[in-house]
Amino acid sequence: MPDPVTSRGSAAAKRATAVPPRRNAAAPPPKTKAEKRAEAKAAKARARARQKRQQALAVGGAAVAVLALVVGLIVWISHSSSQPTTSAAAAASSTPSPDAVSASAAFPPLPAGADPALGKKPAVTAGTGPLTALKTTTLIPGTGAAVESGQTVNVNYVGVTYADGKEFDSSWSRSQAFSFPVGAGRVIKGWDQGLIGAKIGSRVQLDIPAKLAYGDKPTGGQPAGALRFVVDVLSAS
């Protein structure tokens, strides 16, 4: 006769083995093709949006950098161009240039022992009466040698029309003496003839009729009729 305890244990074991194992939780149903396409489309849209944001940020950053560079360049140019100009202008206004100093000191180049009056521009007035021949008048006598034909002379001069004394030319206005060879036809005949014999350091007045000047009807803008020149003879060689 079997043991009741053993029998009960065997029966319990049989019941335990007879219980079927539990099933796992229900798995999600598989996605349809339409759902998969929708998800792929949404993923692509999100990727495109992210790429656009990145591009916009990159473009915005580059634009800001370029703008900052342009502003900095403008500020630098304005600063560097204004400051040296101001300094140069201040220096120029306070200190004369060497050329200006030497030019003012050298003009007019008076010969040694010359009358100081030759350092000042003469006042030249109109002539009186008819003028038919060349007339040379010494206004300030010189102490140097007399000018000879063929020599190159250095002179200061003022030229006016004989009839009304209107000035038309002057070496003084240019702060530069005029040089030319006497008797070589480089100037009007009244100069070639009237300066021969004038002494270095003298101031002479030349009253020149139209025929020894530019004539009564010149071309090229020269003055017409008789002329009067006051000439300072500075040197001859």
C-alpha angles and dihedrals in degrees: 000000000000124000109263092217092051091047092051091049093049091049091051091049091051091051090049093052091044092060107099117234118262119258122237121253114286112276118231114264116258117266120252123237091252091055092048091051091049092051092048090049092050091049091052091049091051090049092050092049091050091049091050091051090051092049092048091051091049093049092046092050092049091049092051091049093050092047091051090049093050093048091048091049092050092050092048094049093048092048096045094044098046100044099053091043091053091047092047092048091050091048092047092049093048100040124040116224119257090243092055092048094048093045093051092044094049099046121121098020099214119195119242112281094013121150108266088229088078087070091069127069110251124235108237121199134191122276127244130229129007118318117210103151138041113269126191119194124184109224098173117018119229129216099210132090121296118260115253131200111269095031122118110237130197113213146168117217148174120205126200135167109263096224100054107008094241110161115233103166140016137168087209092068089058095041088228130110120230125237129195140149111261116236095011096108094248092124136030116297092248089065096043090053103031099053097052107108095018111132125237109260094030131122113217134183117222117199104192125188119224094257091061093042127044097309131244095290109030125175127219097047099291118147117265129227130011118351137201123211130183107204130189112206105215102169144343130199 
